Amino acid sequence: MDQSILLWTGFNLFVLIMLALDLGVFNRKVHVVTIKEALIWTGVWIALALVFNLGIWRWMGGGPALEYLTGYLIEKSLSVDNIFVFILVFNYFRVPATYQHKVLFWGILGALVMRAIFIFAGVALIEKFHWIIYVFGGFLVFTGIRLWLEKGKEIHPEKNPLLKALRRLVPVTEGYEGSKFWVRRDSRIWATPLMLVLLVIETTDLVFAVDSIPAILAITRNEFIVYTSNVFAILGLRSLYFALAGAMRLFHYLHYGLAAILVLVGMKMLISDLWHVPVVLALGLVLLILSGSITASLIWPLPKDVQPQVKAEDKADQK
C-alpha cells in the first residue's frame, strides 16, 4: 500500500512539475510554436515515456512494462486523430497561431482530469460487472468500423450544447482579446472566442476518451499502468500537434490503421473469456498496423490538388 501511494504521488508530482515548467518557464511568453521547437518537445516527451517504461520494468516487472508500452502506443496512435479535430477547430474559429499553445495547454490539463475519472470508473465497472467488458468490446468494434467507413471529418461547434449554454449565460466579445479567456467590461464578465475554442476542445476530448479508455482497458486493468500511459500520450499531444499540423495530409491512410486498431482491441475484449490474447501479440499487431498505414500513405500519396476530406461548416455563425 505504501509503495502504491508513493508511486501515485511521485508520478502526479512529476506531471505537475512538468506542466509548471511548460507554462511558467518555457512558454511564459505567448509566441508561435515553431516546427523545430515542437519536434524537440515531441522527442522529449517520447523519451520520458520510454524512460518511465524502463522504470516500470525495473520495479514492477516485464509483464506490466509490456502492458504499459502497448497501452502507450495505442493511446498515442489514437491521439493523432485528435490532431485532425484540433486543426478543424482552430480553422473554424480562426485562432491566431500565437494563442493556440495556450488553448491546448489548458485543454490537455482538463483532459487529464477527465481521463482519470474515466479510467477509475471503467476499471470499477469491469470488476463489478464483468459482462460490461462485452459492451466495451462491441462499442470499440462498432467505432472502428464507423471510422473505417468515414469519408471525412466534420465539426459543428454551433450545435455544441455547452457552447449554447455559455452564450446564454455570459456575453461573448466580437473578437479575440489577446490570449485572455475572460475580460471585464461595464462591470460584467465577458467570454472571449478563445474561451469558446477551449470549451470545444474539452468536449471533443471527452468524446475521444470514450473510445480510448476502453481500448487500453482491453490491454490491462491496472489503474496505474492505464493512467500513466494515458498521461504520457496526452502530455505529448500538444507538441505533436505543432509538429504534424502542416503535414497531416501525408498520413491520409492513418485513419484506416486507427480503425483497425479499435476493431483489434474490441475483438480482444469480446473473446477474452475464450482466449487471452498475449500482450506481446497485441503489441506486435498494433506496430504492424501503424507502420503499414504510414508506409501506405508515403508510397501512395494524395495528389497535390487533392486535400483530405475535412469540413468545418457554418463559419459565419461562429461568433
Buried (B, 14 or more C-beta within 10 A) or exposed (E): EEEEEEBBEEBBEBBEEBBEEBBEEEBEEEEEBEEEBBBEBBEBBBEBBEEBBEBBBEEBEEBBBBBBBBBBBBBBBBBBBBBBBBBBBBEBBEBBEBBBBBBBBBBBBBBBEBBBEBBEEBBEBBEEEEEBBBBBBBBBBEBBBEBBEEEEBEBEBBEBEBBEEBBEEEEBBEEBBEBBBEBEEEEEEBBBBBBBBBBBBBBBBBEBBEBBBBBBBBBBBBBBBBBBBBBBBBBBBBBBBBBBBEEBBBBBBBBBBBBBBBBBBBBBBBEBEEEEBEBEEBBEBBBEBBEBBBEBBEEEBEEEEEEBEBEBEEEEEBE
